[in-house]
Amino acid sequence: MGISLQCFGAAREVTGSKHLLTLDNGVRLLLDCGEFQGRRAEAATKNREFPFPPGKIDAVLLSHGHLDHSGALPMLVKQGFDGPIHTTPATRDIAGLIMRDAAHIMQKDYEWLLKKEKGKKAYPPLYDENDVVHTLEQMETHGYHRPFEVAPGVTAEFYNSGHILGSAMIVLTVAGAAGTAPLKIAFTGDVGRRGLPIISDPEPLPAVDCLICEGTYGNRLHEPMDDAKRQLAEVIRETARKGGKIIIPAFAVGRTQELIYLLHLLKDEKAIPDLDIFVDSPMAVNATGIFEAHPECYDEETRQAFVAHHANPFGFNGLKYVTDVEESKAINSRPDPCIIISSSGMCEAGRILHHLKNNVGDPRNTVLIVGFMAQNTLGRALADKRPVVKIFGNPYPVRARVKILNTFSGHADWQDLLALVGALDRQRLRQLFLVHGESDALESLRDRLQSAGAPPVLIPEPGQHYGIG
């Protein structure tokens, strides 16, 4: 059976993941349906309309719940998609939380811009919470290693990708013509790293004919995960000595829980001062509850350290979860050192903007970058150490220290990705597509894969057709 691949997001960019598979019998399967994140006007245009008719999609397979992979699903449903959305149980919970939060933020952002700009730059919300509810009604959940039918002649199976809670690599088996072997296609979604706190390591994939692989860090090597705790402790001690605050923009799902876990260990070891730690993100508070509800996704170390001993990895003395707006505002007026973890991770919305506005001008403070920052985001401007950044449209000089800890990345680096591909059956693997990465990262990874003897590697251009099979 002939198959066509088109990438309508995460093609030479790290956001808006949407990959369409069209079978020659007319079946259309969408791998992920993420929201594009970047400049406001560009994001409004890209997220408002699909380059394909939503009503013609037969099914969606969702790799994980991050906004850039799930955030456009309510728009898809709103514009006519009425088929199943297949995912894991934990991803359904995480995606539901993230989509509801996105709807809330869009509404508040719209109201604020209407008031401030008198409507000049105000884009109506893409969807509301009712649209999210309708989307969740179409989700069908499947555990890892439980094959299920997606369409006539097509089955799928989830493998743990080790990226965030519930994240999965998707393996599709497409029946061939009579007397021919089925075609196997794998989509990695986002691949995690070995040794990340809390969740299990990425699993090896079975033999496949075609691999659609992420390449976010295709040109980088991460520092060893073992260094994360030590480096985190150093940053906290140095900033506390100066009397400053540590401001950490972090994704509410995954990175926040990892930080809480490590801070718990550091507090127990008395490796850091006894500072108050604020998790100032209503979504992060709810996400932490979802983590507590899915211990089946934990790695053995976490299971033994906390679950077996009936301790809560996400609750300890000095840790304060903040949901109230007035309490959030009060944190910035505190004179004493503290740690503030707040979302969004790329500093594009949410309470982190207020904490940055109030703290980037103080040289005693540290802005700690612990995740990937996409182009044209405030987080990227901070990571690039620009002397002045715009927050709420106004310029703010950056006098605080900006420290980047790559040890916390939840994405595989080039060595991890080479190992993932290298473990596949080389006799069977005939095609390899690289997505979800900026051009320099994808091209660097392509060259390394080719040098390692991989089959021909293609980097899809947005919207172009590529044959599989």
N, C-alpha and C positions, 0 to 999 in steps of 0.2 A: 504494500500500500504506500503510495507516494505521500509525503508530508511536506508542508511548507512552514518555515519558521519566519515570523516577523517580530521585531523588537520595537515596541512603541514607548519604551521608557527604560532607564538603566542601560542605554546603548551609548557607550562612551561618556557615561555620567553615573553618579552614585545616588540616584533617587528616582522615584516614580516607576518602580519595576512593573513592567507589563510585557509578557511574551506570548504571542499568539501562535498556536499550532493549528494548521488547517489540513485535515485529511482529505484525500481525493474523493471520499464519499460524502464530503460536505460537512463533516463533524468539525466543530471549532472548539478548541480547549484553550482557556486562558490561564497561564501560569503567573500567579500574583496579579494584584490590581492596586498598585501603590500610588500614593499622592506625591506629586512633584513638589520639592521644596527648593526655594531659591528666591530671586527677586520677586517682589509682590506682584508686579504687573505680569511678568512672565508666568509665574505660578498660577495666577488667576486665569490666564488664557489656556494654559496646558491642562489644568484640572477641570475646566468647565465643559469641555467637549472631548469625546473620544474619536480617534481616527478610524474607528470601525463601528458598525451598528451594534450596540449592546444587546438588542433583542435577538441577534443572530448567534450569540455565544451559547453553546450547549452546556458547558460546565466550567467552573473555576476551580483550580487547585491552588491552595494558599500555603506557602512554605512557612510563614511565621507572622506574628502580629505587629511588627513594627510599622509605623505610619507609612513609610516609603514602600511598603509591600502590601499593606491592607487598606490604606486610607481612602482609596477611591472606590471601594466596593459599594458604599451607599449611593454614590452617583451612578454606578453601573446599574444597580437595582432601580433607582429612581427613573432611569432613562430606558427601562424596558427589559433588563435581564431578569428572567424568572426561573433560572435553572439552579441546580445545587452548587454550593460552595463547599468543597471537601477540604478538611483540615484535621488537626489533632484536637483532643479535648482541651488541653491547656491553651492552645493557640486561639480557640474560639473564645475562651474567657479573656485572654489578653487582648485580642483584636477588638472585642466588644468594648472593653474599657478604653482602649486608645481611640476608637472611633467616636464614642460618646464624648470623650474629652475634647477631641478635635471639633466636634459640633458645637460644644459649649464655648471653646476659645474663639471660633469663627464668629459666633454671634456677638460675643463681648467685644471682639476686635472691630466688628462692623459698627456697633453702637458707639464705640469710642471714636472711630474715624468720622462718623456722621457728625458727631459733636465737634470734634477738633478741626476737621477739614471741610466742614459743611457739605459733606458728600462727595467732594472732588475726587478723592482717592479711595472711596469706600466701595468695596466689592461685596455684594450680598453673599451670605454663607452658601457654600456648595450644597449643604444638606443639614438637616436638623436631627434631633434625637429620635423622632418617629421613623425617619429613614434608616437610622441605625438599627432600630428594633426590627423593621422589615427585613433588613439584611441578615440579622442573626437568625431569623426564622428560616432562612434558606440554607443555613450551615448544617452540614452533616459531618459528624466526627468519627475518626477511625484511629485506633491505636497503632503504634509502630509494629511493622511486620504483620499487618492484617490486610491482605490484598482485597481490593474492592473494585467493582465495575464502575467505570466512568461513563462509558458509551458502548454501544454494541461493538464487540471486538477489541475493546480497550480496557485494560485493568491497570490499577495503580497500587503502589505500596510506599509507605513512609519509612524513612530511615532517619535516626536521630542525627541532626547536623551539629549539635553542641554549641549553637550560637546564643539562643535565649531559651527560656522555658517553653517547651512544646515545639521548638523549631524542627523542621524536617527537610530532608532531601527527598525529592519525588522521583520514583522510578516508574515509568510508563511502559507497559507491554502492549504492543499493537499487533494484532493477528495478521499474518501474511496471507497471500493467496494460497490455494490448495497446494500442498506439497512443499511449501517454503517455510522457513523458520520465522518466528515472530521477530519484530523489531523492538529493541529495548532502548529507551531514551531516558537519561537521567538529568534532572535539573537540581542544582545544588541549593538554590535559594542563597542564603548567607551561611558560610561555613565558619564554625567557631574554631577555637584553639584548644589544644590539649592542656589540661591542668587549670582551666578556668574554675574559680570558686563556684560551688553550689551544684551546677548542672553537669551531666555526664559528658564525656569526651565525644567528638564526632565519630560516627561509625564508618567502617569501610563500606564501599558500595559493591554490589554484585557486578558481574560482567555486563557491559552495555555496548551498544553499537555507536551511540552518540551521547556526548556529554555537553550540557550547557552549564558553564561554570562561572562563578563570580570571580572578580579579580580586584576587589577594593584596594588591597595592599599588595598588588602584584609586583611592585617595585620596592618593597620595604621588608626589612627583617625586624621583628619585635625583640625587645629585650626580654630575657627569661621571665616567665610569670613568677618565679620564686622571688624576683627582686621587687615585685609590686608592693608587698607589705613594708619592706625596708624603706623604699623610696617614699611611700606615703607617710611613714612615720617621720622621716627627715624633714619633709615639707611642713608638716604640722608643727614639729618642734621649733624649726627656724622661724616660722611666722608667729607662733605664740610668744617667742622670746622678744619679738619686736612689738608685741601688743596688738597684732593685726588679726583680721578674720581670714579664713580660708573659704573662698567661694568656689563651689564645684558645680558647673553645669553638667547634668547627667540625665540620660534617658531614664524616665520613670520606671521602665521595665527592663530589668537585667542589670544595667550598670549600677543603679541605685542600690539594689539588693546586694550586689557584690561588694560595694563600698561599705555597707552596713555590716556585712559579714566580717570583713577585714578589720574594720574599726572595733568590732566586738572583740576580736582576737587581740588587737593591740592594747585595748583597755585592760583586758584580763592579764596581759603580760606586763602591764604598766610601762609600755614602751612609748606612750604619748602622755602629755599633761592631761589632767582631768577637766577637759573642756566640755561645754555643752555642745551637742551635735543636733542640728535641726534638719529634718527632712521636710522641706517646705514645698510640698506639691501634693494636692489632694489626690491626683492620679497615682503618684508613687505610694501613697498610703494604701489605696485600694489595690494596687498591683502587689504590694507586699502581702496582702491578705490572700491573693490568688496564689502566690508562691507557697504560702503556708498550706494551701489546699491541694497542692500537687507534689507531695514528696516523692511520687514515683519518678519524677524527673531529676531527682538529686543524684549526685555521684556518691560513691561509697563513703568517702571521707566525711562529707556533710551528714550523710545518714547516720554514721557512727558517732560523730561529734555531737550532734544535736538531737536527732530523732530518737536514737537508741537511749539517750540519757534524758529524754523528756525536757530538754532545754529549748528555748526559743532563740534561733539565730538572729531574729529580727527585732529583739527587744532586750534592752539592758539599761542600767543606770546611766543617766546623762543623755540618753537618746530621746528626742522629743519629736513627735509627728505633728506637723502644723497643717490645719485645714482652714482655720479662721483667718479672714483677710486682715483684721486688725492686729492679730497676733503676728502675722507675717510682716506687717509694717513695723511692728515694735522691734523686730530682730535688728533692723538697720540702725536703730538708735542705741543699741547696747554699746557701752564703752569697752567692755572686756572682750578678749579673744574668744572666738567660737568657730565652729565649722557649719557651713550652710550648704546643703545639697539640694538643688532645685532644678526643675525642668522648665523649658525643653532642652534636650541635649545639645542642639545646634544653636541655641540662644535665639530662636526665631519667634518665640511666643512664650506666654506663661510668666510665672513669678520671677524667674531668673533675670528677666529684663530689669525689674525694679531693684533687685539686689546688685546687679552690675552698675546700674545708673548711680546708686548710692555709694558704691565702693571702689570703682575702678580708678578714681582720682586720688586714693590714699596709698602712698608708697609703703605703708606698713602691711597692707593686705596682699594676699596671693590669690590670683585666679588660676585654678588648677584644671587643666584640660586633660580629660581622661578618655576621649573618644574621637572618632572621625568627624571632621567638620567639612561639609560639602562647600563647593564654590558658591560665592555670593551670599553667604550667611554671616551673621554677626560673629558666630563662633569661629569661622574661618578668619575673619579680620583680626580677632584676638589671637588666634593661633599663629597668624603671620606677623604678629607683634607690631601692628600698625600703631603709630603714636596717638592717633585720634580715631575713635569709632563713633558711629551713629547709633543712638538708642532712642526709640520713639521719634525718629526723624531729626534729633538734635545731636550736635557734636559733643563728645566727651573725651578729654585728654586721658590717656591710659598711663597712670603713674604707678599703679599697682604692679607687682611682679606677675608675669604670666609664665607659668611653668607647665610644660607638656610631659605627661607620663604615658609613653606608648605601651608600657607594660600592661595597661588595662584594656587594650583593644580586644573587642569581642570577635574580630575577624581574623581568619587565617592569613599569615604572611606568605611570601612566595615559596618559602621552603615547605610550609604546610600544604600548599596547593600542589606543588610538585609531588609531594608524597602521596596526596590523594589520587592524583592522576597515575602516578607510578605504580600504585597498588592494583590498578585495573588490569584486566586481561588485554594485553597489547595486541594480541592476534585478532581480537574482536572489535576493539575500539577503532572506528574509522573516521569519525568526525568529532571536532572539538570547537565549541563556540565560547568566546569569552565575553561576559557581560558584567554590569554593575561595577564599573571602574572608570576613572578618568583615563583619557587616551594614553598618557605616558605610562600609567600603571599597567594597562592592558597590553601595550606594545612591548614593555619590558618582560611581562610574564609570557607573552607569546614567544619571544626570542628564547627565553629559558626553557620553555616546554619543547620547542623545536630542537634545541641543542641536546635535550635529554632524550630525544627519539620519539616524541609524541607524534601522532598523525597530524595532517595539515590542520593548522589552527586559524580560525576565522574570527574577526572582530566585527560583529554586525553593525551596519549603519542603520539609523532609525528608519523604520518603515519598509526597508528593502526585503524582498523575498529571498530565502535561502532554502534549497532543497535538502531534505533529510531522507536517507535510505539509499 
